[in-house]
Amino acid sequence: MRSVITAVRTFFQRLHATARWGGRFLADPRGVLEEFRIRRRRHKLVMVYAKEARVRHGLGPGVSPILYAYDRLCREGLTTPTEDGLEWHWPETTTAGERYDE
């Protein structure tokens, strides 16, 4: 039977080698969690605009509300379309992780 230390060490080695986040999480857990938090806030904002499209404009389920949401984000200056996708301008963060928008 393996000791607890060996089991924990093996777990972290496997996490580092095969996990989606790979070694990034072990090297910088705060940075990865901050990135996840920002991605979640942006997703929630897109979903709110998509819900507005469904309620106010009667758009049905599918891609139309999402396209409306992205168009609205671009018009309000929160994103800029690029060749690689969208460049987000919200939320702005400082190097210390403090948010300007709250």
Residue pairs with C-beta under 8 A, 6 or more apart in sequence:
2 10
12 26
15 25
15 26
16 22
16 23
16 26
19 25
21 32
24 31
24 32
25 32
30 97
34 93
34 97
38 91
38 93
41 91
42 88
42 90
42 91
45 73
45 78
45 90
46 66
46 69
46 70
46 73
47 69
48 69
49 65
49 68
49 69
49 72
49 73
50 65
50 66
50 68
50 69
51 65
52 68
52 69
52 72
53 59
53 64
53 65
53 68
53 69
54 60
54 61
54 65
57 68
59 65
59 68
70 79
70 86
73 79
73 86
74 80
74 81
77 89
78 88
78 89
78 90
79 86
79 87
79 88
79 89
79 90
80 86
80 87
80 89
81 87
90 101
91 99
91 100
91 101
92 99
92 100
92 101
93 99
93 100
94 100
